[in-house]
Amino acid sequence: MSEFEKNVSADSIYQKPQENIDDFSFNRQVVDVFPDMIERSVPGYANIIDGIGRLASKFAVSNSHIYDLGCSLGAVSLSVAKHNQQLDVKIIGVDNSSAMVERCQRHVSSYNYATPIEIQEADILNLEIESASVIIMNFTLQFITPKLRDALMAKLYEALIPGGVLILSEKIKLGHASMDSAIIDLHHDFKRENGYSDLEISQKRTALENVMILDEYSVHEKRLLKTGFDAVSIWYQQFNFVSFFAIKGA
């Protein structure tokens, strides 16, 4: 465990009643508690992070780039670096939050993996991507305006080399009222078991309502196949938190 991880603050952002709840954003307040927040909010998060690193290693090739789009504090980039076996690979982590990027650079620099990691502050919608064997978006696409998602996926497809892989993790809708209700209840139970109060759960949900727009898995699959990917498959799921991957033909 790095010094960064030893000094993580507990998430108490929504502990007190708030008369006006602002839309959720990855500001400095969130960055300060992000590791605690994500661990207590996303079922199976540690397994997803480790699994992405292992999965990426199956598709990484020498003399290529691996992109971690929406890298937050660099957990995915570090997992990829840990598992990568290919030479002359560079991991590029990108986030549009200056507070995240600043903290991420400090976090990543506390490790010493052979594969270099470069952290950039940029809007992924405008980012130039080249020579990518692996592109990862870990709970990032859900924060992109829905009408822009098709074009972004097309852009990522074009940026991948033949045989490359796109790895996406998303919270999804199930598309059936009773199923969605049951899964939401299970997720709220998970958060309560991790110490969040009903007030915190409710206020956080309100904060996310307008900024985290979920798709059904079938929408993701159809979009990726329409874009040109050869195949799409789920490799991990707990409740409605899903990680899947799409392969570009060789």
Secondary structure, DSSP 8 states (H G I E B T S, - for coil): --HHHHT-----TTSS--SS-------HHHHHHHHHHHHHHSTTHHHHHHHHHHHHHTT--TTEEEEEET-TTSHHHHHHHHH---SSEEEEEEES-HHHHHHHHHHHHT---SS-EEEEE--TTT----SEEEEEEES-GGGS-GGGHHHHHHHHHHHEEEEEEEEEEEE-B-S-HHHHHHHHHHHHHHHHHTT--HHHHHHHHHHHTTT----BHHHHHHHHHHHT-SEEEEEEEETTEEEEEEE---
